[in-house]
């Protein structure tokens, strides 16, 4: 991202920077791709490498099974946390795995408790807030998060989710094995958003000031590579002082939020293809959003999508607001997720095509993840599958 400076830093990098009592601050370079890509310099009051204990963290169930025999699926995420169960959950340890492959995992949680301090040492996270409000505390500072926000959290950032609303904090968690960033085609060769981009730097919110907290023997729940399910294992690493001890930082690597309401949709006389809706990308996957917008204005336009077979991708659609026109008649509602796997041609429910003719505006909100390797089904995907969606285009399932 673009360069920022927050808090106190020395005038020259890698030089002495002293506390008021004369002791040195400890400089940490946090960088991507072997320090040959974006990075930031952080100045700690304590030694960032110092730990006093480490023990196993048994991660939530990360096992997956193949989508075999091949079927499109409808997952009902709001059924995963019935009643007041959300009140005892937090965004980190309570998330449940819906879908995943070797590049990305998609989980969902409804939470009411504050999470432990957490560090994902495998990849960046993109957390979309379906509903609720929270304070996202990080080693870079604090972000206030609300419904419609994407929170982009770089790999290895220590952070904590603190729900602040009266209802559940509903979070759609996209965990990458890579970095997550705006699409390259939206950026100049120097990293500035170009004029054709549907959003720009002004729409991004980063921590405005340092967030310094004191503590001793502080636990950080750390997800890292290993031989567990999906290649994941967890450790609780204990630090002698609080990792939120950064008095200043500068650079181009930091957490930020972007609200979906600030995405300016690209429209045309006829239906625009999914890349027009892209908002972020990771290795072997992209993230798109479908927002309320004017739709096709050719006199013979068919506003809902044509049937399509994205031969290189599995498509995951999370329906998080409005009324998704193309899925009317299929049982899709708020909190629904559809999986349209590669090898299955998909499109609108048949009756939705005629019903959409003449419409000039769609009041819909959905977040889409397209993956370039097949997705497998997690425990929450199996638990929330409605079992009937695959037959919704034909009106009947297997006979006999």
N, C-alpha and C positions, 0 to 999 in steps of 0.2 A: 504494500500500500504506500501512500504518499508519506513523506517525512513529517514527523512530529517530535516535539520536545515537551516534556512534562516535568515539573518540579526542578530541583537543583541538579546541575551537572557542571563539570569543569569545562573551561573554555577549549581545552584540547583533549582529544580522546587518548586513553592509555597513559595518562599522567596523574600525578598525585592529586587526590581530592580528599580533604580532611574534614572531619567532624568538628563541631565547636570545641570539643575537649582536646583536639589535636590528633586523635587517632584517625587512621585511614578508613575511608569507606572501601568496600570490596566491589570491584568492577567485574561484571559478568557480561560476556558477549553471548547472546542468544541468536543463533543464525541457522538458516536453512541450507540444505543441499551442500554440505561440507563447507559452509561459510563462503559460498560463491553465489548466493542469492540474497534475499531480504534478510535483514538482521536488525537487532536493537542492542544498545548498551544499557545495562541496568546497574544502579549503584546501591548496594546493600549495606545496612548497618551491621549485619552478621555475616558469617562465612557461609555462602550458599551450598558448599559441598559438605558441611558438617552434619552428620547424622549420629544418632545414639542407639537406634534399634531398627529392626526390619523383621516383619513377620508376614505370613501368607494371608492374603485377602481372597476369600472364596468368591469369585465373581458370580453375578447372576447368570443363569443358564444361557450359555452361548452356543449350544449345539444346534445344528441345522440338518434338515433332511431335504432330499431332492424333490422338486415339483414334478413327480413322476407317478402315474401317468400325467402328461402335460395338460394343464387346465388354467384358464384365467380364474382368479380368485377375488372374492370380496371379503375384506377383513373389517370387522366392526370394533374399532379401538375403544369406544366408550363402554363396551361390555367388559373390558379387561379390569376395570377398577369400579366394581359395583358399590352402590350405597355410599357410605362414608369411608370406604377403604382407603381413599386417597389421602385422608388426614394423617395416616401413619407412614406415608411414603415420601421419599425425597427424590430429586431429579437424577441423582447419580446411582444410588444403590437400588432404587425402585424401578428403574427403566426395564422394560421387557422387550426381548428381541423378536421382531416381526419377520424380517427378511435379511439375508446377508450373503456375501460371497467373499472372495479373497481381496477385494478392493474396498468394499464399503459395507457397513451394517446399518440397518434402520430399526430404531426402537421407539417405544412410546411410553409415556408415564403421565399419570395425574398425581400431583404431589401437594402436600400441605406442610411438610416439615423442611427445615433447613438441611442441606446436604453436608456431609463432611467435606473437608478440603480435598480436592481431587486434582490429579494430573493425568492426562492421557498422553502417554509416551509413545503411542503408535502412530497417531496422525491427528490432523485437525478435526474439529467438530463444528458442525453447523446445526444449531438448535433453533427450530422454528417454534415460536410460542403461539399455539392455537388460541389459548384463552388464559386470562389471569395476568398477574403482575409479579415482578420479582426484583430484588437487588442482586446483581451479579458482581460479587466481590472477586477481584483478581490481583495478582502481584503487580499489575500495571496501574491499578486504580479501580474505581467502581463504575459500573454501568447500570442505569435504570432500564428495566426491560418490561415491555407491555405486549398486549396481544398484537399479532402481526409482525413482530420483530423477528428477524434472523439474527442470532448471536453467532459470530464467527470467532472461534477460540483456537488460537494456534497451538500446535503440538507442544507439550511440556509446560504449558501455562498452568500454574497453580491457581485454582479458583474455587468458588463456593456459591451455590444457588440458595437464596433466601426468599421464599415466597412472601409477598406482602399484601396480597388481596384476601378477601373473605372466602372466596371460592377456590376450587382447585387450580393449580398452575398446570396447564396441559401442554406438554412439550413433545415435539416430534424431533427425535434425535438422529442426526445423520453423522455417523462416525466413519471417517475415512482412514485408509492406510497411507494417505498421501496428504498433500496440502490442498486447501480449498481457496479459490480466488475468483475474481471476476473473469469472464471470458477474455482471452487474449485479443479477440477481434474488437473488443470495446476500448482497447488501450493503445496509446501511441507507443513507439519503441522505447520511450523514456518512462512509461507507466502512467501517463495522464489519461483520464477518460476522454474519449473522442466525442464529437458532436452527435454522432448517430447512436451513442449509448443510451439506453432507456433510464439510466440513473448516473449520478456523478458524485464527486467528492463531497459536495455540500449535503448529500443525503446520508452520509455515514457519520455515526457518532462513536467517538473513542473516549476512553477515560480522560476526564479533564484535569485531574490532579492526583498526586500520590495518595495511597491509602496505607497508612502505617499502623500496625497493630502489634502489641506486645504479647508474649506468651512463652511458655517453657514446655519442652517435651511435646511438641505439636505433631499430631498425626496427619499424614497426607496419603490418601488412598490413591495408589498409582496403578494404572493399567499399562501393561507392557507386553512385549513379544515373549512367546514361550511355546510350550508344547501342549497347552490346554485346547479345548474346543475352539475352532476358528483361529487357532494360533495365538490365543490370548491367555494371559495369566495376570494375577493381581498381587500386589504387595502393599502393606501398610508400612510406610517409611516414617520414622520418627526423627524430627529435627530438634536440636536443643533450644533454638529460638524460633520465633514465628517467621515463616517465609514471606509474610507481608511486611517487609522491612525495607522496601525500595523507596529511597528519598527522591529519586529522579531517574529519568530514562530518556533516551532519544533514539530515533531510527524509524524503520519502515515495517516492523513486525510487532503487532500488538492486537488485542481483541477489539472488536467493534460490533456495532449493531446497524442493521439496515431494515427499515420498516417497509413492508410490502405495499403500503399505500403510496409510497414515493416512487414506485416503479411506473414509468410512463409507457403504456402499452403501444405496440406497433401494430397498426391496423391497415387494411387495404380494401380495394373494391371486391376482391374475392378472398377466400379463406387463407389465412397466413399459416405457414408450417410451424411446427413446434420450436425450431431454433429462434424464431422471433420472440419467444417468451423466455429465453434463457437468462438466468441471473447469476449463477456461479458454475464453476467446473472443478473437478478433481481428476485424479488419474483413473481413467476408464469409467467415468460417469459424469453426468451433467445434472444441474438442478435448474428447473424452470418454474415460473409461476404464471398462472392464468388469473387475471385480475378483472374487476368490472370494467367494461369497455364498450365503445361503439363497435359494431360488427359490420360485416361486409355490405357494401352499398352498390354493387352491381345490380341492375334491375332484375336479373335472374339468379342472384346469389343464393347459395344454400349455406346458411350461416353455421350450422353444426359441421364438425369435421367429416371429411370423406372417410370411407373405410381405408385402413392403412396397415401395412405390414412393415414395421421398422426391423429389417432383417438382421441387423447387428445388435439389437438391444432388447432388454426387458424394460417395460414401462411400469412405473409405480406412481399412482396418482392418489394424493391425499386431499380429500374434499373438506375444506376448513371454513367455508363461508358461502353465503348466497345460495343459489339454486343452480346446480350444474346442468345446463340445458341438454347436453348430449346423453346424459345418463338417466333422464326421466323415464320412469317405468321399470327401473331395474332394482329398486330398493335402496339405492345409494342415498345417504343422508350425511348430516354433519358428523365428522369424525370417521367417515368411511375411508377405506383404502382399497383401490383396485390394483391387482397385478395382471398385466397383459404380457405374457411371456413371448420371447422371440419364437417364431413358428406358429403363432396364432394371429390371424388378421383380425383387427378389432376396429370398432367405430361406434357410432350412435346406436341406441336402441331403435328399431325400425320405425316406430310411431313418432319418435322425436324428430325425424327429418321433416315430415310434412308440417308438424306443429311449429317448427322454428321458422318456416318460410315467412318472410315479411318483417321479421323482427330486426330492429336496428341497434339493440343494446342487450348485453348479457350481464346480469348481476350475479357473478360467480367468482369464487375464490378457491384456487387449488394449487398445491405445491407438487411438482412432478420431479421424480428422479428417474433418469434413464441410465441403465448400466450396460456396459459392453461385454460383460460376462454374465452367464445365467445366475439368477438369484435362487437361493435355497430358502426353505421355510423354517423360521425359528419357533420356539415354543409358544410365543404369543400369537404368531401367525396361525398356528394350528388351532389354538384355543378360540380365536375370534373369527374363523372362517365360517361364512353363512351356509356353505355347502350347496348353494343353489345358483350362484351367479353364472357359472359356466353355461347354464342352459337358458339364460334370460333372452338371448337373441332368437332362439328357436321355439321357446315356449314349452319345451318338454325335455326331460332327461332320458336316461337309459330306460329301455322297455324290458319288462320281464324280471 
